[in-house]
Amino acid sequence: HERLDRSLWRLCLSELLRHCGPPFSSSFCLPVLDLLVQTINTQGQWLQKSTKEPDSRRLRLLIERFIEESSSFCDAPREPPAEVMHLCQMLTRKLQAVDALSPQE
């Protein structure tokens, strides 16, 4: 069940991230960034850069793209809010920490 749940979660999150593009409003951006923090906290080891699993690799790239776009385009043409920038920086650090863990088989 856990593997199926993880696969379904990755699919749903991938589809959400794949279909959204900038510019974002902070009312959209903040909940998605919070969701990504929770996902990395609970499933981070499956999102390592070195993973061989195609779904995990694709989701990792989508997460990185969303972080990058959020930190550039959230609430455009104004600067992104400080809270958005904080979450983007936190997510980047969390992904780096995940990559430092032992690889998953």
DSSP file (Angstrom, degrees, kcal/mol; ACC not computed):
  #  RESIDUE AA STRUCTURE BP1 BP2  ACC     N-H-->O    O-->H-N    N-H-->O    O-->H-N    TCO  KAPPA ALPHA  PHI   PSI    X-CA   Y-CA   Z-CA
    1    1 A H     >        0   0    0      0, 0.0     4,-3.1     0, 0.0     5,-0.2   0.000 360.0 360.0 360.0 -39.5    0.0    0.0    0.0
    2    2 A E  H  >  +     0   0    0      1,-0.2     4,-2.5     2,-0.2     5,-0.2   0.909 360.0  48.3 -62.6 -41.1    2.8    2.4    0.9
    3    3 A R  H  > S+     0   0    0      2,-0.2     4,-2.3     1,-0.2    -1,-0.2   0.913 113.4  47.4 -65.6 -41.7    4.4    2.1   -2.6
    4    4 A L  H  > S+     0   0    0      2,-0.2     4,-2.7     1,-0.2     5,-0.2   0.924 112.2  49.9 -64.4 -44.7    1.0    2.6   -4.3
    5    5 A D  H  X S+     0   0    0     -4,-3.1     4,-2.6     1,-0.2    -2,-0.2   0.919 111.6  48.7 -58.9 -43.9    0.2    5.6   -2.1
    6    6 A R  H  X S+     0   0    0     -4,-2.5     4,-2.5    -5,-0.2    -1,-0.2   0.905 111.8  49.2 -64.0 -41.4    3.6    7.1   -2.9
    7    7 A S  H  X S+     0   0    0     -4,-2.3     4,-2.2     2,-0.2    -2,-0.2   0.911 112.4  47.3 -65.0 -42.8    3.1    6.5   -6.6
    8    8 A L  H  X S+     0   0    0     -4,-2.7     4,-2.6     2,-0.2     5,-0.2   0.908 112.2  50.3 -64.9 -41.4   -0.3    8.1   -6.6
    9    9 A W  H  X S+     0   0    0     -4,-2.6     4,-2.7    -5,-0.2     5,-0.3   0.933 110.7  49.0 -62.7 -45.5    1.0   11.1   -4.6
   10   10 A R  H  X S+     0   0    0     -4,-2.5     4,-2.6     1,-0.2    -1,-0.2   0.906 111.7  49.9 -60.6 -41.5    3.8   11.6   -7.0
   11   11 A L  H  X S+     0   0    0     -4,-2.2     4,-2.4     2,-0.2    -2,-0.2   0.944 113.2  45.0 -62.6 -48.8    1.5   11.4  -10.0
   12   12 A C  H  X S+     0   0    0     -4,-2.6     4,-2.3     1,-0.2    -2,-0.2   0.928 116.5  45.4 -61.9 -46.3   -1.0   14.0   -8.5
   13   13 A L  H  X S+     0   0    0     -4,-2.7     4,-2.5    -5,-0.2     5,-0.2   0.896 112.2  51.9 -66.6 -39.8    1.8   16.4   -7.5
   14   14 A S  H  X S+     0   0    0     -4,-2.6     4,-2.6    -5,-0.3    -1,-0.2   0.920 110.4  48.6 -61.4 -43.9    3.5   16.0  -10.8
   15   15 A E  H  X S+     0   0    0     -4,-2.4     4,-1.8     2,-0.2    -2,-0.2   0.915 111.2  50.0 -64.4 -42.5    0.3   16.8  -12.7
   16   16 A L  H  X S+     0   0    0     -4,-2.3     4,-0.7     1,-0.2    -2,-0.2   0.953 116.0  41.6 -58.6 -50.2   -0.3   19.9  -10.5
   17   17 A L  H  < S+     0   0    0     -4,-2.5     3,-0.5     1,-0.2    -2,-0.2   0.839 112.0  55.7 -69.2 -32.9    3.2   21.2  -11.0
   18   18 A R  H  < S+     0   0    0     -4,-2.6    -1,-0.2    -5,-0.2    -2,-0.2   0.850 110.0  45.4 -68.1 -33.8    3.2   20.3  -14.7
   19   19 A H  H  < S+     0   0    0     -4,-1.8     2,-0.4    -3,-0.2    -1,-0.2   0.512  98.8  79.6 -92.2  -5.2    0.1   22.3  -15.5
   20   20 A C     <  +     0   0    0     -4,-0.7     4,-0.1    -3,-0.5    -4,-0.0  -0.863  54.4 171.9-107.8 139.4    0.8   25.5  -13.6
   21   21 A G        -     0   0    0     -2,-0.4    -3,-0.0     2,-0.1    -2,-0.0  -0.932  28.4 -46.0-138.9 162.6    3.1   28.2  -14.9
   22   22 A P  S    S+     0   0    0      0, 0.0     2,-0.1     0, 0.0    52,-0.1  -0.221  91.7  61.4 -71.3 164.7    4.1   31.7  -13.9
   23   23 A P  S    S-     0   0    0      0, 0.0     2,-0.3     0, 0.0    51,-0.2   0.550  71.1-176.6 -78.4 149.3    3.3   34.3  -13.0
   24   24 A F        -     0   0    0     49,-0.4    51,-3.8    45,-0.2    52,-0.5  -0.772  23.4-128.8-106.6 152.2    1.8   33.0   -9.7
   25   25 A S    >>  -     0   0    0     -2,-0.3     4,-2.9    49,-0.2     3,-1.2  -0.730  25.3-120.5 -91.4 153.5   -0.1   34.8   -7.1
   26   26 A S  H 3> S+     0   0    0     -2,-0.3     4,-2.4     1,-0.3    -1,-0.1   0.806 112.9  65.3 -64.6 -26.4    1.2   34.3   -3.5
   27   27 A S  H 34 S+     0   0    0      1,-0.2    -1,-0.3     2,-0.2    -3,-0.0   0.780 113.8  32.6 -66.9 -24.0   -2.3   33.0   -2.6
   28   28 A F  H <> S+     0   0    0     -3,-1.2     4,-1.5     2,-0.1    -2,-0.2   0.839 119.4  52.2 -90.1 -44.8   -1.6   30.1   -5.0
   29   29 A C  H  X S+     0   0    0     -4,-2.9     4,-2.7     1,-0.2     5,-0.2   0.895 102.9  55.3 -62.6 -47.5    2.2   29.9   -4.4
   30   30 A L  H  X S+     0   0    0     -4,-2.4     4,-2.5     1,-0.2    -1,-0.2   0.917 108.1  46.3 -60.8 -48.2    2.3   29.7   -0.6
   31   31 A P  H  > S+     0   0    0      0, 0.0     4,-2.3     0, 0.0    -1,-0.2   0.897 114.3  49.1 -62.7 -37.0    0.0   26.6   -0.2
   32   32 A V  H  X S+     0   0    0     -4,-1.5     4,-2.2     2,-0.2    -2,-0.2   0.921 111.2  49.0 -67.6 -42.0    1.9   24.7   -3.0
   33   33 A L  H  X S+     0   0    0     -4,-2.7     4,-2.1     2,-0.2    -1,-0.2   0.906 111.0  50.6 -62.2 -40.9    5.3   25.6   -1.4
   34   34 A D  H  X S+     0   0    0     -4,-2.5     4,-2.3    -5,-0.2    -2,-0.2   0.912 109.3  51.6 -60.5 -42.2    3.9   24.4    2.0
   35   35 A L  H  X S+     0   0    0     -4,-2.3     4,-2.3     1,-0.2    -2,-0.2   0.886 108.6  50.7 -61.3 -40.1    2.8   21.2    0.3
   36   36 A L  H  X S+     0   0    0     -4,-2.2     4,-2.5     2,-0.2    -1,-0.2   0.878 107.3  53.5 -67.0 -37.8    6.2   20.7   -1.2
   37   37 A V  H  X S+     0   0    0     -4,-2.1     4,-2.4     2,-0.2    -2,-0.2   0.946 111.3  46.2 -59.7 -47.7    7.8   21.1    2.2
   38   38 A Q  H  X S+     0   0    0     -4,-2.3     4,-2.0     1,-0.2     5,-0.2   0.899 111.6  52.0 -62.2 -40.8    5.6   18.4    3.7
   39   39 A T  H  X S+     0   0    0     -4,-2.3     4,-3.3     1,-0.2    -1,-0.2   0.924 111.8  45.0 -62.6 -44.7    6.3   16.1    0.7
   40   40 A I  H  X S+     0   0    0     -4,-2.5     4,-1.4     1,-0.2    -1,-0.2   0.877 111.4  54.3 -68.3 -36.0   10.1   16.5    1.1
   41   41 A N  H  < S+     0   0    0     -4,-2.4    -1,-0.2    -5,-0.2    -2,-0.2   0.875 122.1  28.5 -62.6 -36.7    9.7   16.0    4.9
   42   42 A T  H  < S+     0   0    0     -4,-2.0    -2,-0.2    -5,-0.2    -1,-0.2   0.767 139.0  18.6 -98.0 -28.3    7.8   12.7    4.4
   43   43 A Q  H >< S+     0   0    0     -4,-3.3     3,-1.9    -5,-0.2     4,-0.3   0.147  79.4 124.1-130.6  19.1    9.1   11.4    1.1
   44   44 A G  G ><  +     0   0    0     -4,-1.4     3,-2.4     1,-0.3    -3,-0.1   0.828  67.3  64.2 -54.4 -37.8   12.4   13.2    0.5
   45   45 A Q  G >  S+     0   0    0      1,-0.3     3,-0.7     2,-0.2    59,-0.3   0.756  99.3  55.7 -62.2 -21.3   14.5   10.1    0.2
   46   46 A W  G <  S+     0   0    0     -3,-1.9    -1,-0.3     1,-0.2    -2,-0.2   0.481 101.9  58.9 -86.4  -2.3   12.5    9.2   -3.0
   47   47 A L  G <  S+     0   0    0     -3,-2.4    -1,-0.2    -4,-0.3    -2,-0.2   0.159  71.8 140.5-112.2  17.4   13.3   12.6   -4.5
   48   48 A Q    X   -     0   0    0     -3,-0.7     3,-1.8     1,-0.1    12,-0.1  -0.304  60.7-124.3 -61.6 144.8   17.1   12.3   -4.5
   49   49 A K  T 3  S+     0   0    0      1,-0.3    -1,-0.1    46,-0.2    50,-0.0   0.812 110.9  55.6 -57.9 -31.1   18.8   13.7   -7.6
   50   50 A S  T 3  S+     0   0    0     49,-0.1    -1,-0.3     2,-0.0    -2,-0.1   0.427  78.7 130.2 -85.2   1.2   20.5   10.3   -8.1
   51   51 A T    <   -     0   0    0     -3,-1.8    54,-0.1     1,-0.1    -5,-0.0  -0.212  48.1-155.6 -60.3 145.7   17.3    8.3   -8.2
   52   52 A K        +     0   0    0     52,-0.2    -1,-0.1     4,-0.0    53,-0.0   0.588  63.7 105.9 -93.5 -13.8   16.8    5.9  -11.0
   53   53 A E     >  -     0   0    0      1,-0.2     4,-2.4    -7,-0.1     3,-0.2  -0.558  64.1-148.4 -74.8 118.9   13.0    5.9  -10.8
   54   54 A P  H  > S+     0   0    0      0, 0.0     4,-2.7     0, 0.0     5,-0.2   0.872  94.7  51.5 -57.4 -41.9   11.6    8.0  -13.7
   55   55 A D  H  > S+     0   0    0      1,-0.2     4,-2.3     2,-0.2     5,-0.2   0.902 112.4  46.4 -63.7 -40.1    8.5    9.3  -11.8
   56   56 A S  H  > S+     0   0    0     -3,-0.2     4,-2.5     2,-0.2    -1,-0.2   0.898 112.5  50.0 -68.5 -40.1   10.7   10.5   -8.9
   57   57 A R  H  X S+     0   0    0     -4,-2.4     4,-2.2     2,-0.2    -2,-0.2   0.925 111.7  48.2 -63.0 -44.2   13.2   12.1  -11.3
   58   58 A R  H  X S+     0   0    0     -4,-2.7     4,-2.2     1,-0.2    -2,-0.2   0.921 112.4  48.4 -62.7 -44.6   10.4   13.9  -13.2
   59   59 A L  H  X S+     0   0    0     -4,-2.3     4,-2.7     1,-0.2    -1,-0.2   0.903 108.7  54.2 -63.8 -40.6    8.8   15.1   -9.9
   60   60 A R  H  X S+     0   0    0     -4,-2.5     4,-2.5     1,-0.2    -1,-0.2   0.926 109.7  47.2 -58.5 -45.3   12.2   16.3   -8.6
   61   61 A L  H  X S+     0   0    0     -4,-2.2     4,-2.4     1,-0.2    -1,-0.2   0.898 112.0  50.1 -63.8 -40.4   12.7   18.4  -11.8
   62   62 A L  H  X S+     0   0    0     -4,-2.2     4,-2.5     2,-0.2    -2,-0.2   0.895 110.5  49.9 -65.3 -39.8    9.2   19.8  -11.5
   63   63 A I  H  X S+     0   0    0     -4,-2.7     4,-2.5     2,-0.2    -2,-0.2   0.937 111.3  48.6 -63.4 -46.4    9.7   20.8   -7.9
   64   64 A E  H  X S+     0   0    0     -4,-2.5     4,-2.3     1,-0.2    -2,-0.2   0.904 112.3  49.0 -60.7 -40.8   13.0   22.5   -8.7
   65   65 A R  H  X S+     0   0    0     -4,-2.4     4,-3.0     2,-0.2     5,-0.2   0.914 110.6  50.0 -65.2 -42.2   11.3   24.4  -11.6
   66   66 A F  H  X S+     0   0    0     -4,-2.5     4,-2.7     2,-0.2     5,-0.2   0.906 110.9  49.5 -64.0 -41.0    8.4   25.5   -9.4
   67   67 A I  H  X S+     0   0    0     -4,-2.5     4,-2.3     2,-0.2    -1,-0.2   0.942 113.8  46.0 -60.6 -47.7   10.9   26.7   -6.7
   68   68 A E  H  X S+     0   0    0     -4,-2.3     4,-0.8     1,-0.2    -2,-0.2   0.927 115.6  45.0 -62.6 -46.2   12.8   28.7   -9.3
   69   69 A E  H  X S+     0   0    0     -4,-3.0     4,-3.6     1,-0.2     3,-0.4   0.881 112.4  52.1 -67.5 -37.5    9.7   30.2  -10.9
   70   70 A S  H  X S+     0   0    0     -4,-2.7     4,-1.5     1,-0.2    -1,-0.2   0.910 108.2  50.4 -64.5 -41.7    8.1   31.0   -7.6
   71   71 A S  H  < S+     0   0    0     -4,-2.3    -1,-0.2    -5,-0.2    -2,-0.2   0.675 122.8  33.3 -72.8 -14.2   11.2   32.9   -6.4
   72   72 A S  H  < S+     0   0    0     -4,-0.8    -2,-0.2    -3,-0.4    -1,-0.2   0.789 130.5  24.0-103.7 -38.6   11.3   34.8   -9.7
   73   73 A F  H >< S+     0   0    0     -4,-3.6     3,-2.1    -5,-0.2   -49,-0.4   0.432  75.7 127.1-118.1  -0.7    7.6   35.3  -10.7
   74   74 A C  T 3< S-     0   0    0     -4,-1.5   -49,-0.2    -5,-0.4    -4,-0.0  -0.433  93.7  -2.1 -64.2 129.3    5.4   35.1   -7.6
   75   75 A D  T >  S-     0   0    0    -51,-3.8     3,-1.7    -2,-0.2    -1,-0.3   0.709 107.4-148.3  61.5  23.8    3.2   38.2   -7.5
   76   76 A A  T <  S+     0   0    0     -3,-2.1    -1,-0.2   -52,-0.5     3,-0.1  -0.307  74.6  36.1 -57.2 143.9    4.9   39.6  -10.6
   77   77 A P  T 3  S+     0   0    0      0, 0.0    -1,-0.3     0, 0.0    -3,-0.1  -0.994 117.5  63.9 -86.6  -0.6    5.5   42.3  -11.6
   78   78 A R  S <  S-     0   0    0     -3,-1.7     0, 0.0     1,-0.1     0, 0.0  -0.319 101.9 -86.7 -73.9 166.1    6.2   43.1   -7.9
   79   79 A E        -     0   0    0      1,-0.1    -1,-0.1    -3,-0.1     3,-0.1  -0.410  53.6 -95.0 -66.2 147.5    8.9   41.3   -6.0
   80   80 A P        -     0   0    0      0, 0.0    -5,-0.1     0, 0.0    -1,-0.1  -0.379  50.5 -97.1 -61.4 144.5    8.0   37.9   -4.5
   81   81 A P     >  -     0   0    0      0, 0.0     4,-2.2     0, 0.0     3,-0.3  -0.227  28.8-114.5 -61.5 153.9    6.9   38.2   -0.8
   82   82 A A  H  > S+     0   0    0      1,-0.2     4,-2.6     2,-0.2     5,-0.2   0.863 116.2  56.6 -57.5 -38.3    9.5   37.5    1.9
   83   83 A E  H  > S+     0   0    0      2,-0.2     4,-2.3     1,-0.2    -1,-0.2   0.889 107.1  48.6 -63.7 -39.1    7.5   34.4    3.0
   84   84 A V  H  > S+     0   0    0     -3,-0.3     4,-2.5     2,-0.2    -1,-0.2   0.931 112.0  48.6 -64.7 -45.7    7.7   32.9   -0.5
   85   85 A M  H  X S+     0   0    0     -4,-2.2     4,-2.4     1,-0.2    -2,-0.2   0.898 110.5  52.0 -61.8 -40.3   11.4   33.6   -0.7
   86   86 A H  H  X S+     0   0    0     -4,-2.6     4,-2.5     2,-0.2    -1,-0.2   0.935 111.3  46.3 -61.2 -47.3   11.9   32.0    2.7
   87   87 A L  H  X S+     0   0    0     -4,-2.3     4,-2.7     2,-0.2    -2,-0.2   0.892 111.4  52.2 -64.6 -39.1   10.0   28.8    1.7
   88   88 A C  H  X S+     0   0    0     -4,-2.5     4,-2.2     2,-0.2    -1,-0.2   0.922 111.9  45.8 -62.1 -44.0   11.9   28.6   -1.6
   89   89 A Q  H  X S+     0   0    0     -4,-2.4     4,-2.2     2,-0.2    -2,-0.2   0.902 112.7  50.8 -65.4 -40.8   15.2   28.8    0.2
   90   90 A M  H  X S+     0   0    0     -4,-2.5     4,-2.6     2,-0.2    -2,-0.2   0.921 110.5  49.2 -62.5 -44.2   14.1   26.3    2.7
   91   91 A L  H  X S+     0   0    0     -4,-2.7     4,-2.5     2,-0.2    -2,-0.2   0.900 109.3  51.7 -63.2 -41.0   13.0   23.9    0.0
   92   92 A T  H  X S+     0   0    0     -4,-2.2     4,-2.0     1,-0.2    -1,-0.2   0.921 111.8  46.9 -61.2 -43.5   16.3   24.3   -1.8
   93   93 A R  H  X S+     0   0    0     -4,-2.2     4,-2.3     2,-0.2    -2,-0.2   0.900 111.1  52.0 -64.6 -40.7   18.2   23.4    1.4
   94   94 A K  H  X S+     0   0    0     -4,-2.6     4,-2.3     1,-0.2    -2,-0.2   0.907 109.1  49.5 -63.6 -41.3   15.9   20.4    2.1
   95   95 A L  H  X S+     0   0    0     -4,-2.5     4,-2.1     1,-0.2   -46,-0.2   0.894 110.5  50.7 -64.7 -38.7   16.6   19.1   -1.4
   96   96 A Q  H  X S+     0   0    0     -4,-2.0     4,-1.1     2,-0.2    -2,-0.2   0.895 110.4  49.8 -64.2 -39.2   20.3   19.5   -0.8
   97   97 A A  H  X S+     0   0    0     -4,-2.3     4,-0.5     1,-0.2     3,-0.3   0.892 108.9  52.3 -65.8 -39.7   20.0   17.6    2.5
   98   98 A V  H >< S+     0   0    0     -4,-2.3     3,-1.2     1,-0.2    -2,-0.2   0.903 106.7  53.4 -61.7 -41.8   18.1   14.8    0.8
   99   99 A D  H 3< S+     0   0    0     -4,-2.1    -1,-0.2     1,-0.3    -2,-0.2   0.771 102.5  59.0 -65.6 -25.1   20.9   14.5   -1.8
  100  100 A A  H 3< S+     0   0    0     -4,-1.1    -1,-0.3    -3,-0.3    -2,-0.2   0.626  89.7  93.4 -79.4 -13.2   23.4   14.1    1.0
  101  101 A L  S << S-     0   0    0     -3,-1.2     3,-0.1    -4,-0.5    -3,-0.0  -0.266  95.9 -81.3 -72.7 165.2   21.6   11.0    2.3
  102  102 A S        -     0   0    0      1,-0.1    -1,-0.1    -2,-0.0    -2,-0.1  -0.438  60.2 -96.8 -64.1 141.5   22.6    7.5    1.3
  103  103 A P        -     0   0    0      0, 0.0     2,-0.3     0, 0.0    -1,-0.1  -0.251  34.5-122.1 -62.2 146.8   21.0    6.6   -2.1
  104  104 A Q              0   0    0    -59,-0.3   -52,-0.2     1,-0.1   -58,-0.0  -0.626 360.0 360.0 -84.1 146.9   17.8    4.7   -2.2
  105  105 A E              0   0    0     -2,-0.3    -1,-0.1   -54,-0.1   -54,-0.0   0.440 360.0 360.0 -86.8 360.0   17.7    1.4   -4.1
